[in-house]
Amino acid sequence: MSFNVSNRFEGELKKRIDQELIRLHEELGMGGAVKDYGDYKKYVGQIAAMTKVRDVFCDEINKAINEG
């Protein structure tokens, strides 16, 4: 039971993170949201952090839930 719930949670979380990554990429690509280098760094940092969460932490958390 918890295996299915944790897998569904992980899948839904990754889907939401992917949606947010698309939004951030679009805002960064349009240039309207980026007024200076500080804004650019903010968007790039958010993209990097969310990508790391999706690629690394989601899998680790799912393993921890299933083991514990």
DOVEX-815241 format. One record per residue (C-alpha): y, z, x; residue in one letter. Coordinates in pm, 1 decimal, always signed. Layout:
<sites>
SITE         y         z         x  resn
SITE         Y         Z         X     a
...
</sites>
This chain:
<sites>
SITE         y         z         x  resn
SITE      +0.0      +0.0      +0.0     m
SITE    +255.5    +100.1    +265.2     s
SITE    +157.6    -204.9    +472.3     f
SITE    +263.6    -434.3    +189.0     n
SITE    +583.2    -240.8    +126.0     v
SITE    +683.4    -236.7    +491.0     s
SITE    +608.0    -608.3    +528.8     n
SITE    +809.6    -689.1    +218.8     r
SITE   +1093.4    -468.5    +342.1     f
SITE   +1090.5    -637.6    +681.9     e
SITE   +1088.1    -981.9    +521.8     g
SITE   +1375.3    -899.2    +290.0     e
SITE   +1576.5    -738.9    +570.1     l
SITE   +1528.9   -1043.7    +793.9     k
SITE   +1631.8   -1271.4    +507.6     k
SITE   +1952.9   -1073.9    +451.5     r
SITE   +2027.9   -1066.4    +823.6     i
SITE   +1977.4   -1445.4    +840.0     d
SITE   +2220.6   -1489.5    +551.2     q
SITE   +2479.7   -1276.8    +729.4     e
SITE   +2424.7   -1467.2   +1055.1     l
SITE   +2488.3   -1795.1    +873.2     i
SITE   +2809.4   -1651.7    +725.3     r
SITE   +2929.7   -1530.3   +1065.6     l
SITE   +2847.9   -1864.8   +1230.5     h
SITE   +3037.7   -2049.6    +957.5     e
SITE   +3343.4   -1827.6    +993.4     e
SITE   +3335.1   -1863.8   +1369.9     l
SITE   +3287.4   -2239.9   +1344.9     g
SITE   +3574.1   -2293.8   +1102.0     m
SITE   +3816.2   -2121.4   +1332.1     g
SITE   +4035.3   -1984.4   +1053.3     g
SITE   +3902.0   -1632.3   +1095.4     a
SITE   +3948.9   -1640.3   +1471.7     v
SITE   +4310.9   -1579.4   +1558.7     k
SITE   +4268.8   -1466.2   +1918.7     d
SITE   +4013.4   -1391.4   +2188.5     y
SITE   +3956.0   -1042.2   +2045.8     g
SITE   +3846.5   -1189.1   +1710.7     d
SITE   +3619.0   -1432.7   +1891.0     y
SITE   +3455.7   -1150.5   +2086.8     k
SITE   +3409.7    -952.8   +1764.1     k
SITE   +3225.0   -1236.7   +1591.3     y
SITE   +3012.0   -1316.8   +1895.3     v
SITE   +2925.7    -947.5   +1933.4     g
SITE   +2826.8    -917.3   +1567.8     q
SITE   +2608.8   -1226.4   +1593.8     i
SITE   +2439.9   -1095.6   +1908.7     a
SITE   +2379.3    -752.4   +1756.5     a
SITE   +2237.7    -885.1   +1430.6     m
SITE   +2014.2   -1128.5   +1616.6     t
SITE   +1878.4    -843.0   +1827.4     k
SITE   +1815.5    -631.7   +1517.9     v
SITE   +1630.7    -918.1   +1352.7     r
SITE   +1425.8   -1020.0   +1655.1     d
SITE   +1348.6    -685.9   +1817.0     v
SITE   +1404.8    -384.7   +1598.1     f
SITE   +1255.4    -517.1   +1272.5     c
SITE    +920.1    -577.3   +1441.4     d
SITE    +926.6    -242.1   +1621.3     e
SITE   +1010.3     -51.3   +1304.8     i
SITE    +737.3    -230.4   +1109.8     n
SITE    +482.4    -137.4   +1378.0     k
SITE    +598.8    +225.3   +1378.6     a
SITE    +568.8    +248.9   +1000.1     i
SITE    +220.1    +100.4    +999.0     n
SITE     +99.5    +326.3   +1282.1     e
SITE    +248.3    +648.0   +1147.4     g
</sites>
